Amino acid sequence: MKPYFILLFLALASSLQCAPESKGVRAHVISLADGDSFSARVNGKIVKVRVHAIDAPEKGMPFYKVSKEYLAKLCGNQTVTLQVVEKDRYGRLVSKVTLADGRDVASVMIKNGLAWHYKHYSNDPKLAALERAARAKKVGLWRDSNPTPPWKMREIRRQK
């Protein structure tokens, strides 16, 4: 782990109220950016969060709106627990996000076919199995026989 990340994490952890029972940071979701990102208030501070291990459709892609709306129903205006994994290049806290009822947001989004398991950043076999099941059942974005993953769409857009 890089020293600057350790310092950043320690500074963040000390400035945010932690929920000891979950070993995470409690955050109140205030707005949604898309199906895998949102802004939240933590001890009066606004932070941007990206859900770890998933990639949801980008704006302009099929299921973008459905994915974003589903995430809003799951955690919009709710208190969630964040387990920060890292800070990304956009300054977002890449976090495992847990709902008040204990459900993992990444699992719910993948199970309902509204996000891909982002295997480049996660090798979680449970998430991989949920994606295989969603594909087999053709739920959500898997209704399309070969949906374009968001990382491919971003690559295509960068090349233009």
C-alpha positions as MATLAB code, in Angstrom:
seq = 'MKPYFILLFLALASSLQCAPESKGVRAHVISLADGDSFSARVNGKIVKVRVHAIDAPEKGMPFYKVSKEYLAKLCGNQTVTLQVVEKDRYGRLVSKVTLADGRDVASVMIKNGLAWHYKHYSNDPKLAALERAARAKKVGLWRDSNPTPPWKMREIRRQK';
ca = [
       0.000    0.000    0.000;
       1.391    3.417   -0.948;
       2.273    5.729    1.965;
       0.155    8.625    0.679;
      -2.897    6.353    0.505;
      -2.361    5.236    4.100;
      -2.132    8.866    5.236;
      -5.226    9.787    3.211;
      -7.164    6.873    4.631;
      -6.130    7.653    8.207;
      -7.071   11.321    7.752;
     -10.434   10.346    6.284;
     -11.145    7.755    8.956;
     -10.286   10.150   11.752;
     -12.477   12.903   10.317;
     -15.498   10.659    9.732;
     -17.712    8.973   12.282;
     -17.202    5.237   12.074;
     -19.815    2.640   12.825;
     -17.877    0.188   15.027;
     -20.409   -2.589   14.623;
     -19.798   -2.659   10.869;
     -16.192   -1.440   10.778;
     -17.222    1.200    8.286;
     -18.205    4.803    7.846;
     -21.863    5.810    8.064;
     -22.969    8.051    5.204;
     -26.278    9.600    4.157;
     -26.812    9.372    0.391;
     -27.910   12.746   -0.983;
     -27.714   12.417   -4.781;
     -27.044    9.824   -7.461;
     -24.665   10.314  -10.380;
     -25.433    7.022  -12.130;
     -25.907    3.339  -11.317;
     -22.607    2.984   -9.469;
     -21.813    6.450   -8.066;
     -23.377    8.860   -5.618;
     -22.711   11.763   -3.284;
     -23.161   11.347    0.439;
     -22.934   13.440    3.578;
     -20.569   12.195    6.252;
     -20.336   14.305    9.411;
     -21.348   17.391    7.478;
     -18.891   16.759    4.640;
     -19.981   15.872    1.115;
     -18.048   12.974   -0.391;
     -18.337   11.288   -3.769;
     -18.585    7.510   -3.663;
     -18.153    4.837   -6.311;
     -19.515    1.399   -5.502;
     -16.640   -1.089   -5.467;
     -16.664   -4.134   -7.780;
     -19.380   -2.998  -10.215;
     -19.624   -0.955  -13.380;
     -23.047    0.318  -14.390;
     -24.181    1.616  -17.791;
     -22.883    5.067  -18.734;
     -25.092    7.970  -19.770;
     -26.390    7.297  -23.269;
     -26.141    3.516  -22.901;
     -29.116    1.153  -22.693;
     -30.255    0.665  -19.082;
     -28.432    3.783  -17.845;
     -31.621    5.380  -16.544;
     -33.023    2.121  -15.156;
     -29.769    1.373  -13.335;
     -29.545    4.878  -11.858;
     -33.204    4.822  -10.758;
     -32.780    1.402   -9.151;
     -29.752    2.576   -7.179;
     -31.790    5.630   -6.115;
     -34.564    3.348   -4.822;
     -32.013    1.212   -2.984;
     -30.080    3.899   -1.207;
     -31.295    7.375   -2.169;
     -31.875    9.523    0.940;
     -30.808    6.539    3.071;
     -27.981    5.985    5.521;
     -25.497    3.389    4.297;
     -22.208    2.032    5.564;
     -19.078    2.550    3.489;
     -16.004    0.385    3.717;
     -13.474    2.443    1.792;
     -11.267    0.364   -0.489;
      -9.379    3.201   -2.174;
      -9.665    6.698   -3.582;
      -9.868    6.767   -7.386;
      -8.293    9.232   -9.803;
     -11.470   11.350   -9.728;
     -11.311   11.721   -5.951;
     -14.219    9.347   -5.298;
     -14.135    6.940   -2.375;
     -14.347    3.510   -3.963;
     -16.273    1.652   -1.279;
     -18.121   -1.498   -0.417;
     -21.577   -0.131    0.317;
     -23.954   -1.830    2.737;
     -27.605   -0.909    3.160;
     -29.200   -0.519    6.600;
     -30.788   -3.976    6.200;
     -27.348   -5.537    5.632;
     -27.575   -6.063    1.871;
     -24.511   -5.355   -0.231;
     -25.301   -2.781   -2.951;
     -22.929   -4.336   -5.517;
     -24.589   -7.736   -5.086;
     -28.089   -6.317   -5.466;
     -27.203   -4.346   -8.600;
     -25.509   -7.331  -10.254;
     -28.255   -9.784   -9.259;
     -30.870   -7.548  -10.880;
     -28.876   -7.199  -14.089;
     -28.241   -3.485  -13.627;
     -24.439   -3.571  -13.385;
     -21.524   -5.706  -14.468;
     -19.210   -7.382  -12.019;
     -16.076   -5.282  -12.633;
     -13.616   -8.176  -12.723;
     -10.667   -5.882  -13.432;
     -11.008   -4.607   -9.838;
     -12.707   -7.535   -8.093;
     -12.245  -11.288   -8.156;
     -15.131  -11.966   -5.756;
     -16.578  -15.373   -6.753;
     -19.967  -14.501   -5.230;
     -20.312  -11.465   -7.509;
     -19.158  -13.500  -10.517;
     -21.815  -16.136   -9.743;
     -24.511  -13.452   -9.394;
     -23.594  -12.073  -12.806;
     -23.665  -15.546  -14.401;
     -27.128  -16.131  -12.892;
     -28.428  -12.752  -14.116;
     -27.087  -13.492  -17.606;
     -28.719  -16.936  -17.611;
     -32.066  -15.481  -16.517;
     -31.699  -12.588  -19.014;
     -32.630   -9.993  -16.403;
     -31.984   -6.293  -16.803;
     -29.262   -5.414  -19.269;
     -28.788   -9.111  -20.028;
     -31.999   -9.019  -22.116;
     -29.639   -7.827  -24.845;
     -27.724  -10.801  -26.206;
     -24.388   -8.985  -26.077;
     -24.527   -5.713  -24.104;
     -21.512   -3.431  -24.402;
     -19.765   -3.062  -21.034;
     -19.226    0.508  -19.818;
     -15.431    0.155  -19.814;
     -15.568   -0.698  -23.542;
     -17.854    2.288  -24.186;
     -15.433    4.604  -22.340;
     -12.564    3.195  -24.405;
     -14.478    3.838  -27.641;
     -15.303    7.402  -26.564;
     -11.640    8.108  -25.708;
     -10.564    6.988  -29.184;
     -12.864    9.492  -30.928;
];
